[in-house]
Amino acid sequence: MTINFINTNPKTNSMLFGLQKCCKDNPKQGANIKSVFLSEYTRGLEGKKTAQKRATKKVMARMENILDKIIVDENFDFDRAVECFVQGSILVKGKVDGKRKSYFCKGLNYIKEQHNTPAIEPKVLLQPYSTRNPVIKKGYIQEQLKQGVKASNRNKKTIRIDKISLGDRLKKKYPERNQKEIQFIINSQLERLETEFNIAFEFLEKNRRDITIESIKVLYYRLLGWEYLQNPNLTIEDISLSFIIPIVDTRVRDWENLEDKYILEGKKREEAMEKTDLRLQWLEQFFEDYSITSAGTAQKYINSLIAMSKFYYKGITNKRRYSNYEDIEFICALRVLSHRCAEEMEGRKVKPIMLSYDEVIVVMKSLKADFDHEFYENIITRENNKQYLQKTTKDDIQRAKSLQKFLMLMLLTVYPPERQRTLRELTFGKTLKFGVVDQLGFFQKLDPFDYENNGGMYFIDLNPEDHKNGNEHYQDALFNRQFDDGTCVYDYLNLWWGTYRQYLVKGDTQTFFVREKKGDQHTPCSVNQMFKNFFKRKAEVEVNPHQLRHIFATYINECESAGENVKASAAHRMRHSLTMFNTIYNQQSQASKSKSINSFLLTAVNL
């Protein structure tokens, strides 16, 4: 159906020109769209009602002339246009017809879209910006790593006391009990174990983080579960936390003479040694049955046993003579076993570096661009065989998500990467501060939103309870690095804290960064998954925050201009010793390690 207009040659940037194109591209609704523009809208512009009930050809020409004089440019007020339509509707019909308003809005949106997306020739290849397009293509590395992964028996290694069928043995022990009574016994005994753990936690919490305590609990449950399976005569009623720890008090209190005292001490120490040897054999058998060949994994189980043993031996050890349970046979033997595992078992398997530091910077800049782009872009083709770049405005929540991803990666890239815990627990005013440090070393708080005038800086401020490096207090500045487009780090930190964080945070969450959906503090899993997801999208490989520490240390070691002072300073910022920085975290290739001497010989030695 062809929609005819009297004025067939309107101005290219006029309202009439856009209306004619809209009617042509929407032939089914074109007549209705034309009607609302030439009737209600133009009446609203004039502010008066015509005497005729039906518009004559002369009136139609006049209305088209009005629309031809309206120029649609960056100054055009589309909201005001809707108000004019409403006013015209009241003049013409005495009310606003919802259906006719929908026709007007559809036509107006079409004209707005045409204004924002000028047509180009279809032969020109448009590349709309997309947050989903990878900026680095390294999917081949991910595929190679997957092929090299050995299949593991996860079910065997995740056995826990509360995942084992406990009812069969209780039924055998109590044949007269029904299923409901058996289940009651199981539940009450599991609650008893939880109570025992809670009591032990009060002791463990003095010098361990919650995540470490939870790890101890999981590993210890596995050991209890294995003991349960090895001994068919045990029931859940026989299991306790101290069940797998040989507790022997070697102190002698009642003795008549020194000879009797030495004999009694010797017997008790002999008993402690025998029980310790049996338990170590039991633990080594556990490692063999569960195919534990990694020194790191074995040491985690040993450390969980040491932690729980300290709880049960806390009243037995002689604290006046021994600072760390050196008088307890079982704990000393576990420490020896830990050293032996480190020497005889496989070393810690570090995942290979899949991206260079420069490539991580590229990913970071891409995340920055995701936030900087205020529109989603798509290519659409109209019936006139023209291509248009369609832009859809992002909502505040989507922009907030993009900004958080960029800032979290930026803080682990532009600066020496902190541990994931620091990023996760970052709190403005506590571990993230803004201000200046005076000549005496005292910190003065300032307004971060006035950084251009007050000369303040952001600082990472970590007290001993905020890290695991003893009693050190760390206070390191985050310099206001500038990007290629003239923006700087502080601009984005202030945008997040002052504007966009509110769109994601929920409740009274205090941390600087929050989970996207729940709005509460990040967990280790949520941070790892976030980083893996956006690295997979941007570079086709999965990289977690800890691997960024390896990438940074490798980059510093590869820089020939980075002397020992730079490396020592980088190690300090990463809260590690220089030795660990240069060995454990440095993952240079053999070719990279030989690069410096090869370059030196090429320039220094004349042949």
Salt bridges, closest charged atoms under 4 A:
GLU40 OE2 - ARG100 NE 2.52
GLU46 OE2 - ARG62 NH1 2.28
ASP68 OD2 - LYS11 NZ 3.73
GLU83 OE1 - ARG80 NH1 3.13
GLU113 OE2 - ARG382 NH2 2.06
GLU121 OE2 - LYS386 NZ 2.89
ASP162 OD1 - ARG160 NE 3.65
GLU176 OE2 - ARG177 NE 3.89
GLU194 OE1 - LYS217 NZ 2.85
GLU196 OE2 - ARG192 NH1 2.86
GLU227 OE1 - ARG279 NH1 3.79
GLU237 OE1 - LYS173 NZ 2.81
ASP249 OD2 - ARG251 NH2 2.87
ASP249 OD2 - ARG253 NH1 3.76
GLU271 OE2 - LYS275 NZ 3.09
GLU284 OE2 - ARG340 NH2 2.64
GLU344 OE1 - ARG340 NH1 3.87
GLU346 OE1 - LYS349 NZ 3.38
GLU359 OE1 - LYS138 NZ 2.87
ASP370 OD2 - ARG537 NH1 3.86
ASP370 OD2 - LYS538 NZ 2.86
ASP372 OD2 - LYS368 NZ 2.86
GLU418 OE2 - ARG575 NH2 2.53
GLU425 OE1 - ARG421 NE 3.12
ASP461 OD1 - HIS473 NE2 3.07
ASP466 OD1 - LYS430 NZ 3.89
ASP476 OD2 - ARG573 NE 3.65
ASP476 OD2 - ARG575 NH1 2.72
ASP484 OD2 - LYS365 NZ 3.22
ASP485 OD2 - LYS368 NZ 2.52
GLU516 OE2 - LYS405 NZ 2.46
ASP520 OD1 - ARG515 NE 2.75
GLU564 OE2 - LYS567 NZ 3.98
